[in-house]
Amino acid sequence: MNGQNRSDIYPGLEVEIILKKDQRSGKLTRGIVKDLLTSSAYHSRGIKVRLEDGQVGRVAEIIED
């Protein structure tokens, strides 16, 4: 599932994000959502979140177990 809809993302969810510095390479960083930083319901490049370790990026993929 992609991370473009805010309603799909909530604290505690495991996701893969693209950090600002990794936008060119497309390298993904996996972590647990702490805060949602995008206030709109939809964002074409992914909802911006802060992970529990403090990293900030846009959700590229939601990890579903």
C-alpha positions as CSV (number, residue, x, y, z in Angstrom):
1,M,0.0,0.0,0.0
2,N,1.3,3.5,-0.8
3,G,1.4,6.3,1.7
4,Q,-0.5,9.0,-0.1
5,N,-3.7,8.9,2.1
6,R,-3.4,10.3,5.6
7,S,-6.3,8.1,6.8
8,D,-4.1,5.0,6.1
9,I,-1.3,6.1,8.4
10,Y,-1.3,6.3,12.2
11,P,1.3,6.3,15.1
12,G,2.7,2.8,15.7
13,L,2.4,1.7,12.0
14,E,5.5,0.2,10.4
15,V,6.4,2.1,7.2
16,E,9.2,2.7,4.7
17,I,10.0,6.4,4.1
18,I,12.1,8.3,1.7
19,L,14.3,10.9,3.5
20,K,15.0,14.2,1.9
21,K,18.6,13.3,1.3
22,D,17.6,10.0,-0.4
23,Q,15.1,11.4,-2.8
24,R,17.5,11.1,-5.8
25,S,18.6,7.6,-5.0
26,G,15.2,6.4,-3.8
27,K,16.7,4.6,-0.8
28,L,14.0,3.6,1.7
29,T,14.3,3.8,5.5
30,R,12.1,1.5,7.6
31,G,10.7,2.6,10.9
32,I,7.7,3.1,13.2
33,V,5.5,6.2,12.8
34,K,5.6,8.6,15.8
35,D,3.9,11.7,14.3
36,L,2.1,12.7,11.2
37,L,3.4,16.0,9.8
38,T,1.2,16.5,6.8
39,S,-2.2,18.0,7.7
40,S,-4.0,17.4,4.3
41,A,-5.9,14.2,3.7
42,Y,-3.9,13.4,0.5
43,H,-0.4,14.1,-0.8
44,S,0.8,13.0,-4.2
45,R,4.4,12.3,-3.0
46,G,3.4,10.7,0.3
47,I,2.4,11.8,3.7
48,K,5.3,13.3,5.7
49,V,5.9,11.6,9.0
50,R,8.4,11.5,11.9
51,L,9.6,8.1,12.9
52,E,10.2,7.0,16.5
53,D,14.0,7.5,16.0
54,G,13.4,11.1,14.9
55,Q,13.9,10.8,11.2
56,V,11.5,12.7,8.9
57,G,10.4,11.7,5.4
58,R,7.5,10.9,3.1
59,V,5.8,7.5,3.4
60,A,6.7,5.4,0.3
61,E,5.3,2.1,1.5
62,I,3.2,0.8,4.3
63,I,4.4,-2.5,5.7
64,E,1.6,-5.0,6.2
65,D,2.3,-8.2,8.2
